Amino acid sequence: MAVCLTAMMVVAISLSAVFTPARAQAAATPLCGDGSAPDYGLSYDLNQPDWVVGWQDYASERSVSQVDDLFDQLDADSIAQTMILILPEDQVGNRVDCAVHFLRYMKLGLPTGERKDNGMVFLIVVESNAIDVHYGVGLGLPALTAYDLTSLNRAAEAAYQPSHSMDQVLLALAQGFDTVARSKYAPLVSPTPTLGGDDQPPGITAEGGQLCFGILILLLIFGIPFLGRRGIFFNRSGFDEDEWGGRSGRWGGRSGWGRGGSGSGRSGRGN
């Protein structure tokens, strides 16, 4: 009997040693929606390549690119910074909180100005034979009502049936949100002043223009021989590059682009 009890104790201690680290690891990584501030148990890169996160196992790159184009323009127009998060159901706890937590974690929304906190998140939970769509919306988008957004959720869920095409879901959700958001908010664009007609600044007259033209002609007549004496010559494409040096770079263009938030990450409501 003593031998049996001793053997049982050894087995129990061994099993405890095996399963305790697994339980501790599970407890340290809560499901999406079950975490708490500041990171809510999330570890996503804040600089995402696409506005759709987690699409790789469910959708095509082409459909994601189309969504990116729509959401890029919504962001450029200062209407909304929008992301779609796709997760399997076994990685999601409280689904409404998951959408809101992701919105806060990604810091979606402008940090200041008239459209401050204009972040928006759609969560797509993938179930065995259906999807369940929820949203989290920032405080800067009060005109987007629960009726508007819930209708988009139901339309996306319907688009999943019967083909189970996530591409159709993404396009339906992005196009629907683009239509609704633009019906509530106009693009926020700073006007660029232009000159012309009656908008000419004081003092710019025909006589002034003729005087400037005359000065330019004099500079060309006397300036070119002077440059020649200095050893600077012209070729067909401009200054001689051997004298002035080659081109050092290009104007314009962007070295990289990432999608993510820039605001405070505050959020008002979810469903």
Backbone as numpy.savetxt, mean C-alpha at the origin, in Angstrom:
# Nx Ny Nz CAx CAy CAz Cx Cy Cz
5.12 -53.46 42.38 4.29 -52.25 42.38 5.16 -50.99 42.38
6.18 -50.97 43.20 7.07 -49.82 43.26 7.77 -49.60 41.93
8.15 -50.71 41.28 8.80 -50.59 39.98 7.85 -49.99 38.95
6.58 -50.44 38.98 5.58 -49.92 38.03 5.34 -48.44 38.25
5.20 -48.01 39.53 4.98 -46.60 39.81 6.15 -45.75 39.34
7.37 -46.27 39.60 8.56 -45.53 39.16 8.59 -45.38 37.65
8.25 -46.46 36.93 8.24 -46.42 35.46 7.20 -45.44 34.95
6.02 -45.41 35.58 4.96 -44.49 35.16 5.39 -43.04 35.38
6.07 -42.76 36.49 6.53 -41.41 36.77 7.56 -40.97 35.73
8.45 -41.86 35.36 9.46 -41.53 34.35 8.81 -41.20 33.02
7.81 -42.01 32.62 7.12 -41.77 31.35 6.39 -40.43 31.39
5.72 -40.14 32.52 4.97 -38.88 32.65 5.89 -37.68 32.56
7.05 -37.77 33.24 8.01 -36.66 33.19 8.54 -36.47 31.78
8.79 -37.58 31.06 9.31 -37.50 29.70 8.30 -36.85 28.77
7.01 -37.26 28.90 5.97 -36.68 28.06 5.80 -35.19 28.35
5.92 -34.84 29.62 5.80 -33.43 29.99 6.91 -32.60 29.36
8.11 -33.16 29.35 9.24 -32.44 28.76 9.09 -32.28 27.26
8.42 -33.28 26.61 8.25 -33.22 25.17 7.20 -32.21 24.77
6.05 -32.19 25.46 4.90 -31.39 25.04 4.91 -29.97 25.60
5.64 -29.73 26.68 5.63 -28.39 27.26 6.20 -27.34 26.32
7.32 -27.56 25.63 7.82 -26.55 24.68 6.82 -26.28 23.56
6.13 -27.33 23.07 5.16 -27.14 22.00 4.01 -26.27 22.47
3.51 -26.52 23.70 2.42 -25.72 24.23 2.88 -24.28 24.45
4.11 -24.11 24.92 4.63 -22.76 25.15 4.76 -22.00 23.84
5.21 -22.70 22.77 5.36 -22.04 21.48 4.00 -21.64 20.93
2.99 -22.52 21.08 1.65 -22.21 20.60 1.08 -21.01 21.34
1.34 -20.96 22.66 0.82 -19.85 23.45 1.52 -18.54 23.09
2.79 -18.63 22.64 3.54 -17.42 22.32 3.15 -16.84 20.97
2.45 -17.61 20.11 2.04 -17.14 18.79 0.53 -17.22 18.68
-0.17 -16.19 19.11 -1.64 -16.23 19.07 -2.15 -16.19 17.64
-3.36 -16.66 17.46 -4.01 -16.57 16.16 -4.31 -15.11 15.83
-4.43 -14.82 14.54 -4.75 -13.45 14.13 -6.11 -13.06 14.72
-6.12 -11.96 15.43 -7.33 -11.51 16.09 -7.36 -11.79 17.57
-6.43 -12.62 18.04 -6.38 -12.96 19.47 -5.21 -12.30 20.17
-4.38 -11.56 19.45 -3.22 -10.92 20.05 -3.57 -9.58 20.67
-2.55 -8.91 21.15 -2.74 -7.61 21.80 -1.65 -6.65 21.34
-1.89 -5.37 21.59 -0.94 -4.32 21.21 0.40 -4.54 21.90
1.52 -4.11 21.31 1.58 -3.23 20.13 1.60 -3.97 18.79
2.02 -5.28 18.75 2.14 -5.95 17.45 1.01 -6.93 17.19
0.14 -7.17 18.18 -1.03 -8.04 18.03 -0.64 -9.46 17.63
0.59 -9.86 17.93 1.05 -11.20 17.56 1.37 -11.36 16.09
1.42 -10.27 15.34 1.68 -10.31 13.90 3.15 -10.01 13.62
3.65 -10.53 12.51 5.07 -10.33 12.18 5.26 -10.06 10.70
4.29 -9.43 10.05 4.40 -9.13 8.63 5.40 -8.00 8.38
6.03 -8.04 7.22 6.89 -6.94 6.79 6.00 -5.73 6.52
6.37 -4.58 7.07 5.56 -3.38 6.89 5.67 -2.79 5.48
6.65 -3.23 4.73 6.84 -2.75 3.36 6.54 -3.89 2.39
5.27 -4.08 2.06 4.83 -5.19 1.24 4.97 -4.88 -0.26
5.26 -5.90 -1.08 5.35 -5.66 -2.53 3.99 -5.47 -3.19
2.92 -5.94 -2.53 1.57 -5.84 -3.10 0.60 -5.38 -2.03
-0.54 -4.84 -2.50 -1.61 -4.48 -1.57 -2.36 -5.73 -1.09
-2.16 -6.86 -1.75 -2.77 -8.13 -1.34 -1.69 -8.95 -0.63
-1.98 -9.41 0.58 -1.01 -10.15 1.39 -1.53 -11.58 1.57
-0.63 -12.56 1.34 -1.00 -13.96 1.52 -1.69 -14.57 0.32
-1.50 -14.00 -0.88 -2.20 -14.48 -2.07 -1.55 -15.67 -2.75
-0.29 -15.95 -2.43 0.51 -16.86 -3.24 -0.11 -18.26 -3.41
-0.80 -18.77 -2.40 -1.38 -20.11 -2.49 -2.80 -20.10 -3.03
-3.32 -18.94 -3.39 -4.74 -18.85 -3.73 -5.05 -18.14 -5.04
-4.26 -17.18 -5.46 -4.61 -16.33 -6.59 -3.44 -16.23 -7.57
-3.72 -15.66 -8.74 -2.69 -15.48 -9.76 -2.02 -14.12 -9.61
-0.81 -14.04 -10.12 -0.07 -12.78 -10.07 -0.76 -11.71 -10.91
-1.40 -12.13 -11.98 -2.08 -11.16 -12.86 -3.21 -10.45 -12.13
-4.03 -11.21 -11.41 -5.15 -10.58 -10.70 -4.64 -9.67 -9.57
-3.58 -10.09 -8.91 -3.00 -9.26 -7.85 -2.47 -7.95 -8.44
-1.86 -8.03 -9.62 -1.36 -6.83 -10.28 -2.51 -5.87 -10.62
-3.64 -6.41 -11.03 -4.80 -5.56 -11.34 -5.33 -4.88 -10.07
-5.34 -5.61 -8.97 -5.75 -5.02 -7.70 -4.77 -3.93 -7.29
-3.48 -4.19 -7.46 -2.46 -3.19 -7.12 -2.68 -1.90 -7.89
-3.02 -2.02 -9.17 -3.24 -0.82 -9.98 -4.39 0.02 -9.43
-5.49 -0.63 -9.06 -6.64 0.09 -8.50 -6.30 0.73 -7.17
-5.64 -0.03 -6.29 -5.34 0.48 -4.96 -4.22 1.51 -4.98
-3.29 1.40 -5.93 -2.27 2.44 -6.10 -2.93 3.78 -6.40
-3.93 3.77 -7.28 -4.58 5.01 -7.66 -5.43 5.57 -6.52
-6.09 4.68 -5.76 -6.84 5.15 -4.59 -5.90 5.83 -3.59
-4.71 5.27 -3.43 -3.73 5.87 -2.52 -3.20 7.18 -3.08
-2.91 7.21 -4.39 -2.39 8.43 -5.01 -3.41 9.57 -4.95
-4.69 9.23 -4.99 -5.74 10.24 -4.90 -6.10 10.60 -3.46
-5.36 10.03 -2.49 -5.60 10.28 -1.06 -7.03 9.91 -0.66
-7.57 8.86 -1.29 -8.91 8.39 -0.93 -8.81 7.31 0.15
-7.97 6.31 -0.07 -7.82 5.24 0.92 -6.52 4.48 0.67
-5.90 4.03 1.77 -4.80 3.06 1.69 -5.40 1.71 2.05
-5.48 0.82 1.06 -6.29 -0.39 1.19 -5.44 -1.63 1.04
-5.68 -2.62 1.91 -5.02 -3.91 1.80 -6.05 -5.03 1.93
-5.72 -6.16 1.29 -6.51 -7.39 1.42 -5.61 -8.45 2.02
-6.04 -9.05 3.11 -5.29 -10.11 3.78 -6.03 -11.43 3.59
-5.32 -12.45 3.08 -5.89 -13.78 2.88 -5.24 -14.75 3.86
-6.07 -15.44 4.66 -5.57 -16.40 5.64 -6.47 -17.63 5.67
-5.88 -18.82 5.88 -6.72 -20.01 6.12 -7.38 -19.92 7.49
-8.49 -20.58 7.65 -9.28 -20.44 8.87 -8.54 -20.91 10.11
-7.58 -21.85 9.98 -6.87 -22.33 11.17 -5.84 -21.34 11.69
-5.65 -20.21 10.99 -4.72 -19.18 11.45 -5.45 -17.94 11.97
-6.76 -18.01 12.06 -7.56 -16.85 12.47 -8.38 -17.19 13.70
-8.31 -16.30 14.70 -9.13 -16.44 15.89 -10.39 -15.60 15.72
-10.43 -14.45 16.38 -11.55 -13.52 16.24 -11.41 -12.81 14.88
-12.33 -13.07 13.99 -12.17 -12.63 12.60 -12.31 -11.11 12.46
-13.26 -10.52 13.15 -13.41 -9.06 13.08 -12.16 -8.38 13.63
-11.68 -8.85 14.78 -10.48 -8.26 15.37 -9.24 -8.49 14.50
-9.21 -9.61 13.79 -8.07 -9.88 12.91 -7.94 -8.78 11.87
-9.05 -8.39 11.23 -9.01 -7.32 10.23 -8.57 -6.01 10.85
-9.11 -5.69 12.02 -8.78 -4.43 12.69 -7.32 -4.43 13.16
-6.86 -5.54 13.72 -5.48 -5.63 14.19 -4.50 -5.49 13.03
-4.81 -6.10 11.89 -3.92 -5.99 10.73 -3.86 -4.55 10.25
-5.00 -3.86 10.27 -5.04 -2.44 9.91 -4.13 -1.62 10.82
-4.22 -1.86 12.10 -3.39 -1.12 13.05 -1.91 -1.49 12.90
-1.65 -2.79 12.78 -0.26 -3.25 12.69 0.44 -2.67 11.47
-0.25 -2.64 10.31 0.35 -2.14 9.08 0.38 -0.61 9.03
-0.23 0.06 10.02 -0.24 1.53 10.11 -0.81 2.16 8.84
-1.90 1.60 8.36 -2.51 2.11 7.14 -3.20 3.43 7.40
-3.13 4.33 6.43 -3.76 5.63 6.54 -2.74 6.75 6.56
-3.13 7.89 6.02 -2.25 9.05 6.04 -2.05 9.55 7.47
-0.84 10.02 7.81 -0.57 10.42 9.19 -1.17 11.77 9.57
-1.39 12.65 8.58 -1.90 13.99 8.87 -2.81 14.43 7.74
-3.42 15.59 7.94 -4.18 16.21 6.87 -5.65 15.87 6.88
-6.32 16.31 5.85 -7.77 16.15 5.72 -8.19 14.68 5.68
-7.36 13.83 5.11 -7.69 12.41 4.97 -6.88 11.54 5.95
-6.58 12.07 7.10 -5.82 11.31 8.10 -6.54 10.01 8.47
-5.76 8.94 8.68 -6.29 7.63 9.09 -7.29 7.07 8.08
-6.97 7.18 6.79 -7.86 6.67 5.76 -7.46 5.25 5.33
-7.15 4.40 6.32 -6.77 3.02 6.05 -7.98 2.11 5.94
-7.81 1.02 5.17 -8.90 0.07 4.94 -8.31 -1.32 4.75
-8.93 -2.32 5.39 -8.48 -3.71 5.26 -9.69 -4.61 5.01
-9.54 -5.51 4.05 -10.48 -6.61 3.87 -9.77 -7.90 4.24
-10.39 -8.71 5.10 -9.85 -10.01 5.49 -10.66 -11.10 4.80
-9.96 -11.98 4.08 -10.60 -13.13 3.44 -10.15 -14.39 4.18
-11.08 -15.02 4.89 -10.80 -16.26 5.61 -11.21 -17.43 4.71
-10.24 -18.27 4.38 -10.49 -19.39 3.47 -10.91 -20.61 4.28
-12.15 -21.05 4.06 -12.67 -22.24 4.71 -12.62 -23.42 3.75
-13.11 -24.58 4.18 -13.00 -25.79 3.36 -13.77 -25.68 2.05
-14.93 -25.02 2.05 -15.74 -24.95 0.85 -16.32 -23.56 0.60
-15.78 -22.56 1.28 -16.30 -21.21 1.16 -15.26 -20.23 1.67
-15.58 -18.95 1.57 -14.75 -17.91 2.17 -15.65 -17.04 3.05
-15.04 -16.40 4.03 -15.75 -15.50 4.93 -14.98 -14.18 4.91
-15.63 -13.09 4.51 -14.95 -11.81 4.31 -15.36 -10.83 5.41
-14.38 -10.16 5.99 -14.62 -9.14 7.03 -13.82 -7.88 6.66
-14.06 -6.80 7.37 -13.34 -5.56 7.08 -12.95 -4.85 8.37
-11.93 -3.99 8.26 -11.56 -3.03 9.28 -11.35 -1.70 8.58
-11.97 -0.63 9.09 -11.92 0.66 8.40 -11.44 1.75 9.35
-10.62 2.65 8.84 -10.03 3.70 9.66 -11.00 4.81 10.00
-10.65 5.58 11.02 -11.49 6.69 11.47 -11.59 7.79 10.42
-10.66 7.83 9.49 -10.68 8.87 8.47 -11.62 8.62 7.32
-12.39 7.52 7.39 -13.34 7.19 6.32 -14.75 7.02 6.89
-15.28 8.06 7.54 -16.59 7.92 8.19 -17.75 7.77 7.21
-17.57 8.19 5.96 -18.66 8.11 4.99 -18.90 6.69 4.49
-17.94 5.79 4.72 -18.12 4.39 4.33 -18.94 3.70 5.41
-20.19 3.41 5.11 -21.11 2.86 6.10 -20.98 1.34 6.20
-21.52 0.80 7.27 -21.53 -0.65 7.45 -22.31 -1.32 6.32
-23.36 -0.69 5.86 -24.15 -1.26 4.75 -23.29 -1.35 3.49
-22.54 -0.28 3.17 -21.68 -0.28 1.99 -20.67 -1.42 2.04
-19.97 -1.51 3.15 -18.86 -2.45 3.26 -19.34 -3.89 3.41
-20.42 -4.10 4.17 -20.94 -5.45 4.31 -21.47 -5.97 2.98
-22.06 -5.08 2.17 -22.52 -5.48 0.84 -21.34 -5.94 -0.02
-20.20 -5.27 0.10 -19.00 -5.70 -0.63 -18.53 -7.07 -0.16
-18.59 -7.30 1.15 -18.19 -8.60 1.69 -19.04 -9.72 1.11
-20.38 -9.51 1.11 -21.28 -10.55 0.61 -21.09 -10.77 -0.89
-20.84 -9.70 -1.64 -20.62 -9.84 -3.08 -19.35 -10.65 -3.35
-18.31 -10.43 -2.56 -17.06 -11.18 -2.73 -17.27 -12.66 -2.39
-18.01 -12.93 -1.34 -18.30 -14.32 -0.98 -19.10 -15.02 -2.08
-20.04 -14.30 -2.69 -20.82 -14.87 -3.77 -19.96 -15.13 -5.01
-18.96 -14.25 -5.25 -18.08 -14.42 -6.41 -17.23 -15.68 -6.29
-17.05 -16.19 -5.07 -16.25 -17.39 -4.86 -16.98 -18.65 -5.31
-18.29 -18.58 -5.34 -19.10 -19.73 -5.73 -19.54 -19.57 -7.19
-19.65 -20.67 -7.95 -19.30 -22.05 -7.58 -17.88 -22.45 -7.98
-17.13 -21.54 -8.65 -15.84 -21.93 -9.23 -14.70 -21.94 -8.24
-14.90 -21.34 -7.06 -13.85 -21.23 -6.04 -12.62 -20.51 -6.59
-12.87 -19.47 -7.37 -11.79 -18.68 -7.97 -11.48 -17.47 -7.10
-10.30 -17.46 -6.49 -9.89 -16.32 -5.68 -9.61 -15.11 -6.57
-9.23 -15.36 -7.82 -9.02 -14.23 -8.74 -10.30 -13.42 -8.91
-11.43 -14.10 -9.09 -12.70 -13.41 -9.23 -13.06 -12.66 -7.95
-12.75 -13.25 -6.82 -13.03 -12.60 -5.54 -12.24 -11.30 -5.41
-10.94 -11.36 -5.69 -10.09 -10.18 -5.54 -10.55 -9.05 -6.45
-10.85 -9.37 -7.70 -11.27 -8.33 -8.63 -12.63 -7.76 -8.25
-13.57 -8.62 -7.82 -14.88 -8.13 -7.40 -14.75 -7.21 -6.19
-13.90 -7.60 -5.25 -13.74 -6.81 -4.03 -13.05 -5.48 -4.33
-11.98 -5.52 -5.13 -11.23 -4.29 -5.43 -12.05 -3.33 -6.29
-12.69 -3.84 -7.32 -13.49 -2.97 -8.19 -14.70 -2.41 -7.45
-15.33 -3.26 -6.63 -16.47 -2.78 -5.86 -16.07 -1.70 -4.86
-14.95 -1.90 -4.17 -14.51 -0.89 -3.20 -14.10 0.39 -3.90
-13.44 0.28 -5.04 -13.05 1.47 -5.79 -14.27 2.30 -6.15
-15.33 1.64 -6.59 -16.56 2.35 -6.97 -17.21 3.02 -5.76
-17.32 2.29 -4.66 -17.97 2.83 -3.46 -17.14 3.98 -2.88
-15.83 3.77 -2.74 -14.98 4.81 -2.13 -14.99 6.09 -2.95
-14.96 5.97 -4.27 -14.95 7.18 -5.11 -16.31 7.86 -5.14
-17.37 7.11 -4.84 -18.69 7.75 -4.75 -18.82 8.57 -3.46
-17.97 8.27 -2.47 -18.02 8.99 -1.19 -16.97 10.09 -1.09
-15.82 9.89 -1.73 -14.71 10.83 -1.60 -14.13 11.16 -2.97
-13.93 12.45 -3.22 -13.28 12.91 -4.44 -11.76 12.87 -4.25
-10.99 12.72 -5.33 -9.53 12.77 -5.20 -9.08 14.08 -4.55
-8.10 13.96 -3.67 -7.58 15.13 -2.98 -6.26 15.51 -3.66
-6.34 16.47 -4.58 -5.19 16.85 -5.39 -4.91 18.32 -5.19
-3.66 18.69 -4.94 -3.27 20.08 -4.79 -3.23 20.74 -6.16
-3.94 21.85 -6.37 -3.94 22.50 -7.68 -2.59 23.10 -8.00
-2.21 23.01 -9.27 -0.94 23.58 -9.73 -1.22 24.87 -10.47
-0.72 26.02 -9.99 -1.01 27.29 -10.67 -0.35 27.34 -12.05
-1.07 27.89 -13.01 -0.54 28.05 -14.36 -0.65 29.50 -14.77
0.23 29.92 -15.69 0.24 31.29 -16.20 -0.22 31.28 -17.64
-0.97 32.28 -18.00 -1.42 32.39 -19.38 -2.55 33.38 -19.48
-2.64 34.07 -20.63 -3.73 35.01 -20.84 -3.66 36.14 -19.85
-4.76 36.34 -19.14 -4.83 37.45 -18.18 -4.06 37.18 -16.90
-3.48 35.94 -16.79 -2.76 35.59 -15.57 -1.29 35.99 -15.61
-0.85 36.73 -16.64 0.55 37.11 -16.72 0.93 38.02 -15.56
2.09 37.79 -14.98 2.54 38.66 -13.89 2.72 40.07 -14.38
2.58 41.08 -13.49 2.77 42.48 -13.89 4.16 42.70 -14.44
4.27 43.54 -15.49 5.58 43.91 -16.02 6.01 43.10 -17.22
5.34 41.94 -17.49 5.71 41.14 -18.65 4.87 41.64 -19.82
5.47 42.41 -20.70 4.78 43.00 -21.84 5.49 42.61 -23.12
4.89 43.01 -24.23 5.52 42.72 -25.52 6.89 43.38 -25.63
6.98 44.64 -25.14 8.27 45.34 -25.20 9.33 44.62 -24.37
8.89 44.13 -23.19 9.85 43.42 -22.34 10.33 42.14 -23.02
9.44 41.46 -23.71 9.83 40.24 -24.40 10.82 40.52 -25.51
10.60 41.62 -26.26 11.54 41.98 -27.33 12.91 42.32 -26.78
12.94 42.98 -25.61 14.21 43.33 -25.00 14.97 42.08 -24.60
14.28 41.11 -24.00 14.93 39.86 -23.60 15.47 39.12 -24.81
14.71 39.12 -25.90 15.15 38.45 -27.12 16.41 39.10 -27.67
16.46 40.45 -27.62 17.65 41.15 -28.11 18.88 40.82 -27.29
18.71 40.73 -25.97 19.85 40.39 -25.10 20.35 38.99 -25.40
19.42 38.05 -25.65 19.80 36.68 -25.97 20.62 36.62 -27.25
20.23 37.41 -28.29 20.98 37.43 -29.54 22.40 37.95 -29.32
22.54 39.01 -28.51 23.88 39.55 -28.23 24.76 38.53 -27.52
24.16 37.80 -26.57 24.94 36.77 -25.86 25.43 35.70 -26.81
24.57 35.30 -27.76 24.98 34.27 -28.72 26.09 34.78 -29.63
25.99 36.08 -30.07 26.99 36.62 -31.00 28.36 36.71 -30.35
28.40 37.24 -29.14 29.69 37.46 -28.47 30.12 36.31 -27.58
29.17 35.46 -27.21 29.52 34.40 -26.27 30.18 33.21 -26.90
29.74 32.83 -28.12 30.31 31.64 -28.76 31.80 31.81 -29.07
32.24 32.94 -29.66 33.70 33.11 -29.86 34.48 33.06 -28.55
33.91 33.61 -27.49 34.59 33.58 -26.19 34.77 32.15 -25.71
33.72 31.33 -25.86 33.83 29.93 -25.45 34.86 29.19 -26.28
34.94 29.57 -27.60 35.93 28.93 -28.44 37.34 29.24 -27.98
37.58 30.49 -27.56 38.91 30.85 -27.06 39.24 30.12 -25.77
38.20 29.76 -25.01 38.44 29.03 -23.75 38.62 27.54 -23.98
38.49 27.07 -25.23 38.69 25.65 -25.51 37.45 24.81 -25.32
36.29 25.45 -25.29 35.04 24.71 -25.14 34.33 24.76 -26.47
34.00 23.62 -27.05 33.45 23.55 -28.40 32.07 22.92 -28.37
31.33 23.19 -29.39 30.01 22.60 -29.56 30.08 21.45 -30.56
29.34 20.40 -30.30 29.10 19.39 -31.31 27.61 19.33 -31.56
27.14 18.37 -32.35 25.73 18.35 -32.74 24.80 18.07 -31.57
25.29 17.41 -30.57 24.42 17.05 -29.45 24.56 17.99 -28.26
25.37 19.07 -28.39 25.53 20.00 -27.27 26.98 20.23 -26.98
27.34 20.42 -25.72 28.73 20.62 -25.35 29.53 19.35 -25.56
30.79 19.52 -25.88 31.68 18.38 -26.05 31.83 17.66 -24.72
31.51 16.37 -24.71 31.49 15.63 -23.44 32.89 15.38 -22.91
33.92 15.43 -23.82 35.28 15.25 -23.32 35.70 16.42 -22.45
35.15 17.63 -22.75 35.51 18.80 -21.96 34.68 18.88 -20.69
33.39 18.52 -20.80 32.47 18.72 -19.67 32.26 17.46 -18.85
32.72 16.33 -19.37 32.49 15.09 -18.63 31.22 14.42 -19.09
31.10 13.13 -18.82 29.94 12.36 -19.25 28.76 12.59 -18.34
27.66 11.91 -18.69 26.45 12.00 -17.88 26.63 11.19 -16.61
26.20 11.75 -15.52 26.40 11.08 -14.24 25.19 10.28 -13.79
24.05 10.45 -14.46 22.87 9.71 -14.02 21.65 10.16 -14.78
20.49 9.67 -14.38 19.24 10.01 -15.04 18.34 10.76 -14.07
17.53 11.61 -14.65 16.51 12.29 -13.86 15.26 11.42 -13.81
14.56 11.55 -12.72 13.26 10.88 -12.63 13.40 9.42 -12.31
12.24 8.75 -12.21 12.23 7.33 -11.92 12.27 7.07 -10.43
11.86 5.85 -10.06 11.87 5.45 -8.66 12.72 4.21 -8.52
13.52 4.17 -7.48 14.41 3.03 -7.28 13.69 1.83 -6.70
12.54 2.03 -6.14 11.82 0.91 -5.55 10.45 1.35 -5.11
9.57 0.38 -4.83 8.20 0.71 -4.44 7.70 -0.37 -3.51
7.07 0.02 -2.46 6.49 -0.94 -1.55 5.15 -0.45 -1.06
4.28 -1.39 -0.75 2.97 -1.02 -0.24 2.96 -1.21 1.26
2.40 -0.26 1.93 2.31 -0.32 3.38 1.79 0.99 3.90
1.66 1.07 5.20 1.08 2.26 5.79 2.10 3.32 6.12
1.59 4.51 6.36 2.47 5.59 6.78 1.86 6.38 7.92
0.71 5.94 8.40 -0.01 6.71 9.41 0.12 6.14 10.79
-0.86 6.46 11.61 -0.82 6.08 13.02 -1.33 4.68 13.26
-2.03 4.11 12.28 -2.58 2.78 12.45 -3.83 2.74 13.30
-4.43 3.88 13.55 -5.68 3.88 14.31 -6.78 3.28 13.46
-7.81 2.72 14.10 -8.94 2.19 13.38 -10.20 2.45 14.15
-11.31 2.57 13.42 -12.56 2.89 14.09 -13.48 1.72 14.31
-13.63 0.87 13.29 -14.63 -0.19 13.39 -14.31 -1.32 12.45
-14.94 -2.43 12.68 -14.77 -3.60 11.79 -16.05 -4.41 11.77
-16.12 -5.34 10.84 -17.28 -6.22 10.73 -16.92 -7.43 9.91
